[in-house]
Amino acid sequence: MSWWQIDTETLAGARFVISARAETTGALLRLHKGAVAGPVDREFLDRHANAYRRKIAHRPDLRLLLATAFRPGWLADFVAPPQAETERPIAEELDLIRYYPDDRARADLATALRVTGGPALPSAIGALAPGPLLAELLEWVWETMIAPDWGRRRRILEADVVARTRQLTQGGWVAAFADLRADMRWLGNGRLQVNASKYPPRDVFGTRLLFVPVTVGRGWVSWDEHDHSRHAIAYPASAPLAETGPARPAPDALARLLGPVRARLLVLLDPPKSTTQLVALTGLALGSVGRHLGILLDAGLVLRRRAGRSVLYSPTDAGRTVVDAATAAGTRLPRTQPAGAARRA
């Protein structure tokens, strides 16, 4: 297994970041590997794998680069440099790769081959500009596969960040790490197992630790050997949050208790949503949504948290209890009506 040694100060300063580049990198990794980690991956590959194969079919330079940079259990460092501490435009993030020095990129490729037991660096790599070549491919993946669906994906990522933050508040980092990735767990004594690969421990004392959700793939860990200020862990967004089916209707009992609008809003907030999303889903004016959310906030039924550039609302434990109780009440059989009682049509 591979683990990182983390001090309490680094852990306390860790944060979640949404990244369009990470989402695009995860998509490219899935396209390159062709493996399926779940139904979301299967749907993505069914839709885009053929276009990807056509893209690289007549590009031996891309095939050579990907075979060298995307090694089993290892990514060359320049492929996924750690994200900034705040969300950035995709063009700005891709520039970190596009302008990565050629000599450093080739050294990263040589390291990727060496640590995974691969061959020596192919001489043909010397004729490539790895950073610009990879940035070109990532830009294509973004424009053709991710950008058209980015609004939906971003909402899933935002909801995941809110859910993780809530989990962190309730159970601490041990609970947060427990289901972040299948092969990640807190080992105690400042040790975080980041994957199952057998690589040497890594000291991340005094660095910025970033957690980056992605909707496609299993995730990865990344750092920059020339800049030890940041380490990033990309992880798969929670599967329940990726479900995009219609929200369940508000129970009648809940509508009678809270009013139909507030009842509907409370049900819609699982998974978390922004006021803009609620306006789109309900057709209500922004001011009306805001007033009803304010009442639910004051009643302790919802909470408000920031996720990237958005503010998301989600039910509190009390809010979920109220919804569940009203739902359960609505499923009970009605009491037997007295004999002779009139029925309303």
Secondary structure by P-SEA (a helix, b strand, c coil): cbbbbbcaaaaaacbbbbbaaaaaaaaaaaaaacccccaaaaaaaaccaaaaaaaccccaaaaaaaaaaccccccccccccccccccccaaaaaaaaaaccaaaaaaaaaaaaaaaccccccccccccaaaaaaaaaaaaaaacccccaaaaaaaaaaaaaaaaaaaaacccccccccccccccccccccccccccccccccccccbbbbbbbbcccccbbbbbcccccbbbbbbccccccccccccccccaaaaaaccaaaaaaaaaccccccaaaaaaaccccaaaaaaaaaaaaaaccbbbbbcccbbbbbbcaaaaaaaaaaaaaaacccccccccccccc
